[in-house]
Amino acid sequence: MAKKTAAKKTAKKSAAKKADSKPIKAPSLANAQASAIIGDVENLMEMMVTHDVTEIDIEDGPRKIILKRGCFIAPQAVTHSAAPLAVQQPPATAAPAAAAAPAAAAAPPAEDKSNLIEITSPMVGTFYAAPSPDSDPFVTTGASVTDNTVVCILEAMKVMNEIKAECSGTIVEICVKNAEPVEFGQVIFRVKPL
């Protein structure tokens, strides 16, 4: 009986040794790489907010990370502000009367834009004045527009969004050049109402 007990103890010890010698299953390499990438992206997002950066495009060997901040509005929900936006002017500084007189004579009178309707960009994107590079522009200075007149295309995230005037009048100023990036709320056209 003593031999049977000793044999059982020996069997238990060898089983315990085998259990101890089993390799510990480590997280897979793919999971570790994914965690590292997520950590990198989180750090980049924090830096973008801290430094007020709107877009980052990084390539590191086979990895490519593109991050963009900003407001994206779906094309169905696009609206334009028909009311002119108030522009804050810097405070005027006092200047000697003698120096101000020649400057006033040389400068043309400032155009009053308070009666104009501003068509603003509803999203961050790239402004295109025409449907294709070899086409005529949608509108030019002096063109009449109505609520449903397409005035440009804004490309955002490889989606071409047709922008309508949503007001009636005459285009008096095109504030952006073709293929130029625009920000949300940036004035792209000024329209003299009918």
Helices and strands as residue ranges (DSSP letters): H 2-21, H 29-50, E 55-60, E 63-68, G 75-77, H 97-106, E 117-120, E 125-128, E 144-145, E 150-156, E 159-164, E 169-174, E 181-182, E 187-193
